[in-house]
Amino acid sequence: MPSLKDLRLRIRSVKSTQKITSAMKMVAAAKLRRAQEQAEAARPYAERMERMIATLGARVSSDAPALLAGNGKNQTVLLIVASADRGLCGGFNTNIARDARAFARQLKGEGKTVKILYVGRKARDLLRKEFAADQVGFVELAGKKGVGFADADAIAVTARDMFARGEIDSAYIIYAKFKSAISQILTRQQIIPAPLPEVQADASASGGALYEYEPSEEEILEAVLPKNLSIQVFRALLENVASEQGSRMTAMDNATRNAGDMINRLTLNYNRSRQAHITKELIEIISGAEAV
């Protein structure tokens, strides 16, 4: 049974931990609000860009750009795995790494070659042992006030150059889409070639407007597709930052509550031990007095 001194030290230690987790929760809550606003502001722009490319792509016949039509192969796949540079955010990093690991194993099981570009330190640390030979790059965003478009554009340019050189045939980005502070949606999004959802080619059939483009659809796509790639990566990174802060706030809130419960249990044990110690001393004093 621990001594009274051990229990006092333990209670003091847990209280110090509780102060740290409570402070981290408040910091994460403050960062979450800004990150959520940025992620939600980026969604409409990225979605409209996807719709425009889908409309243009449906009207292109055979001269579609490679970023839309692909190169006719799907043997080498690039996985952009976006995670956090720091821990203490619950299962956020673990879930992303687990999904990336499962997807990479699935692709390798189909006989494909996998290349991995890590964005964030934690996913690299979790996957480095198994996929050390597959790493082609690493981007660390720690120390920056926030994710900027320049960071996403650099990642998109790297993927685009690899595709242009024939080093990869397709690319996916794996991230957590923000839903709420307690819920994030793991997402695998194909970014090369750009996915082309089914759209109604004849807009007049649905009562909508029928647009004519100048210059041609092919020229517009050539200019827009690289920008769309950067925008989709930027949106994914913003969603990931919001998800990270939400997960960290929830994890630190749970840790603070658990620390409070542990303090209550330790305090109860301390009081019981102290009471038993006092009772024992009183019995010894009374027994000694009666013996005399």
ABEGO torsion letter per residue (X at the ends): XBBAAAAAAAAAAAAAAAAAAAAAAAAAAAAAAAAAAAAAAAAAAAAAAAAAAAAAAAABBAABBAAAAEAGBBABBBBBBBBBABBGAEAAAAAAAAAAAAAAAAAAAAGBBBBBBBBEAAAAAAAAAAAAAABABBBBABGBABBBAAAAAAAAAAAAAAAAAGABABBBBBBBBBABAABBBBBBBBAOBBBBBBBBABAAAAGBBBBBBOBBAAAAAAAAAAAAAAAAAAAAAAAAAAAAAAAAAAAAAAAAAAAAAAAAAAAAAAAAAAAAAAAAAAAAAAAAAAAX
